[in-house]
Amino acid sequence: PLASIVVVEIKRPMRNDAKVGYEKDPVEQALGYLERIRKGHAQTASGRPIPRSEEIPGFCYAICDITPTVKNRCKLLGLKVTSDKLGYFGYNSNYEAYIEVISFDRLLNAARERNRAFFDKLGLPTA
């Protein structure tokens, strides 16, 4: 059995067409994948079935630019804006899932910050 399920949905930069529906909303897509996995309707990369796992925690991450349509979808889904205004987060009790929408800028900033000390220790330049 799985300990948790993590779904990461990555969208094309500057995509400004998020709207209701599985086809256009990155959060809805991630939640849909989570639901399919929990119900046992998914397979591993090698084609093995993933066992039904309805009781385990779910974590959904959508990586995309925070365009006006993404902001609107996040507000409609009841997600809270992060303190740096570069993302949204929340918990959906219907899906029993933690949700985070992360902008590309926030992702890059976090990676730079995490790696800066490591690069400094190795004597490598940080850009």
Secondary structure, 3 states (H helix, E strand, C coil): CCCCEEEEEECCCCCCCCCCCCCCCHHHHHHHHHHHHHCCCCECCCCCECCCCCCCCEEEEEECCCCHHHHHHHHHCCCEECCCCCEEEEEECCCCEEEEEECHHHHHHHHHHHHHHHHHHHCCCCC
